[in-house]
Amino acid sequence: MDAVRLTDSLCYHAEGPIWSESWGDGGALRWVDMLAGDYLELDPASGGITRTATGSPVVACVRPRRGGGAVLALEKGFGLQDPDGSITPLATLWDGPVRMNEGTTAPDGTFWCGSMAYDQATGAARMWRLGTDGEATAVWDDLTISNGLVFSPDHSRAYYVDTPTERVDVLDWDEQAGLMDRRPFADLHKEDGHPDGLTIDTEGRVWVAMNGAGRVLGLDDGGAVAERIEVGARQVTACTFGGQDRATLYITTSRENLAPDDDPAAGSLFAVEPGARGLADELVFGG
């Protein structure tokens, strides 16, 4: 199965796509140009794309916020966007050469986002939790390149990638304790590329971007590879289901560290209809 290229090479390092009914006119896709500090929005009706600067050198993740707007993972902390588009950065959480990377919203309305060192130093990253009261807490240490995080359809568990482990892990979700009992779900070290961002469909199947392989893998409920989607750019970063029927898998790609004439489609947005649907019940930040 092959994905279709939807855009020109618009981004240096595209990441974190997410569809929300609260954006645009009846729903829109947003994704980040992470190291430019911008996010982009696709209007599916017109095909038009708008780019918004956040004022931060990095925007790692954008997710819908209850009442409109969004919650953002910025370089060294979080930010809140109001429905009018204004962005308020929250407290800086650390000093030093570490930035936010990937995250998602939890069933209780909190926002979880992991970090990574700019030099990818082993164990230098953390997972952070932003409460609905605006308070941020470090919940896990000893991560390296904290990447995809997504909750199952019944909200009982979550799937997670710390890229150098070359696997997808699964954790249990508890309203009081949060995410716990991390354990391996899918060993991908024999697959081409490295696991990056991921999403889930209504049947609980995980779809994971394999950076460096130009591919998205569809995993069955036992963690085995059941589908392979070929993407016309090597550095595939993340994926999400969107569209009014949630039947389109949108896929982001990156030009990071590539020469100008290398992999010309890198940095583009791709899409495919893989015969699965994403979740219609959005997880949004806020109480």
N, C-alpha and C positions, 0 to 999 in steps of 0.2 A: 504494500500500500504506500503511495507516494503523497506527500503533502504538497499543496499548491502555494507558490509565492504570492502574497497579497500586496506587498509594498516594495518600494525601493529600499536600498540599504540606508535606513533612516537613523540608526543608532550605532554608537560605538560598542556599548555593552547593554543590550536589551535583556530584561529580566522581569520576573514577577507578574505575568499577565493575570487579570481577574475581570470577570464580567459581573456587573451589578445592575439591577433594575432601577436603582436610585440615581444613576448617572444618565446624562443625555436625555433624549425624548423616548422613554420607554425601554431604556437599557443601552449600555455601551461597554466596550472593553477598554480597560486601562492597563498600561504596562510602563515600566520605568526604563529610562536610559541612565543606568545607575551611576556611572562615573561622571556624567554630565550634570547630575542633580536635577534632572527634568523627568516629568512623566508625560506620556502621550495618551490620547483618547481617540478611539476609532468609532465613528458614527456608522453603524452597519447599514443604515438606509442609504446614505449618500456616498459612503466610502471615504468621507472626509476625515482628516486627522488633524488634531490640534496638539500643540506642545506647550506645557506649562512649566516654568522654572519655579523651584521650591525655595530658592535662596540658600540652599545647602550645597556643598560640593559633592555630596552623595545623597541620593534617595534610593534606598534599597528595596522598599516594599510600600505598596499603597493598597488599602483595603477600605470598604465602605463603612461609614459611621452612622449610627442610629440618628435619625432626624436629618440626614443629608451630610454632604461633605465626605471627609475621609480621615483615617488615621494613617500616619506616615512613619516609616523608619528612616531617619536621617543619618548623617555620618556617625555621630556619637551620641545618639539619643532618639527621641520621638518628637513628632509634631502632630498637631490637630488642624485639619482644614474645616472651616465653616461652610455652610451651604452657599455663601456668597463668593467662595473661592479663596478667602483670606486664610493664610497659614500662620499658626502660632507655634514656634519651636518650644519644646519643653526643656527641662534641665539637661545640661551636658552630663553624661554619666561616667566618662572616663577621659583621661589624657592619654597620649601615646598613639602609635601607628596601628590602630585597630579600628575597623569600621563595621557598621551594621551590614547584614547580608540578606537573608531571606526570612519570611515569617508568615503568620496567618492569625486569624481570629479564632478564639476558642468558643465552645458552646455557652460559656458563662458571660460572654461579652468582653473578656479581656483579650489583649493582643500580645502574641508571643513572637519574638524575633531573635534570631541568633546572629552572631558576629563572626568576623575573621580578621586576622592580621593582614596588613597589606603585603607582607612577605610570606604569608601562609605558614607562619611559625606553628609548629605542633603544640597543641594544648593551650594556645593563647586566647582562644575564643570562649564566649559564654552564650547561654540562652537567657534572654531577658523577658520579663513579663510586665506589661503595662496594665495596671488596674483601671477600672472604670472611674476611679477617683483621681487619675492622673499620676499616681505613684508608681515608679518603676523599681523592680526587684530582680536581681540576678538569681536564677533558679538552678542552673547547672553550670559547672566549670569544665575545664579540660576538653574543650572542643577545638577543632582545627578550622574546617571550612563548613560552617553550619549552613545547610541548604534547605531543600524542600521540607515542608511540614503541612500535613493535611489531615482532617478528621474524617472518620468513617461516617456513612450515612446515618447510623443510629447513635453517633456521638459517643460510643463506648470506648473507642480507641483512636489513636493517631499514628500516622506513618511519617518517618523522619529520615533524612539523609545528612550525615556528616561525611562529605565526599571522600576523604582519604580512606575510609573504612571499606569502600567499594561494595556497599550493601545498602539496602533499605531496612530500617528497624521499625518495630511496632511498639507502642506504649499503651497502657491502659489510662483512661481518663476518669477522674473522680472530681466531683464538684468542689470538694473541700481540699483534697490533696493535690489536685492538678494532674499533670502527666507523671506517670510512675511506671516502674518495672520495664525499663527499656530492654529489648531483646531482638535478636536478628529475625527478619522476615524473609528477605530475599538476598542471596549471595550473588553479586553481579561481577565478581572479579574476573571471570572468564569471558565476559562480554566486552566488545570493543567500546572504548570511551569510558567515561566516569559519571556516576549518577549525580544529578544536579537537582533541578526543581521537579516537582511532581504534582499530580492531581488525582482525583478519584471519580468514579462514575456511580450511577445509582445502584449498580449491582455489587459495589464494594471493590471493584477491580482498580488497581493502582496503575497509573500511567506515568513513567519516569523518563525525563530527558537525559540522554547520554551524551555529555559534552565531549567533543572530540571525535564522535562516531557519526555525526549527522543522522541521528536516529532517536525516536521515542519508542520505548518498550512498553507493551501492555502486559501486566502481570496478573495471573489468575489468583484465586483466593488462597493458594498454597505458596505463592511467591515465585512460581515458574513462569518463564516467558511464554506468553500465548500469542502476542501480536508484535510485529515490527513495522514501524512507520518510518519511511525514508524521508529525510529532509535535505533540501538542496543547499545546505551550509553546514560545515563540520561542527562548529561550536554551538550546539543546541543547549539552551540554558533552562527553559521552563515551559510549562504547558498548562492550559486550563480549558474547561468546556464553557461555551458561551453561545450566544444567539437566543432568540425567543424560545426555542425548543431545547436549548442546551445540547444540541447535537453536533456542534462544530467544535473541534479541538484546535484552539489557537496555540501557536508555538513560537517562542521568541528565540533569537539567535544573536551571537556576539561577534564583533570584530576585534576584540581585545587582543593586543600583541600581534596582530596580523599586519603584513606589509600591504601598502595600498592596492597592489595588483593581485593579492592572494585572496582566493575564495570570494569573488565579487558579490555574491548574494548574502554574505555574512552581514548581520545587522538588520536583516529584513524580518518581517512578520510572515509566518506561514500558517496554513490552515488545512484541515482534512476532516471528513466525516467518517469516523471509524466504525459506525454501527453501534455506538454506545451514547449515553446521555449523561450529562453532569447533573449535579444536585440543584434543585430549584429553590430549596429553603436556604437562603443566604445566612451565613454567620456574619454578624455586624458588630463593630466595636461600640460599646456603650451600655449603660445600665438600663 
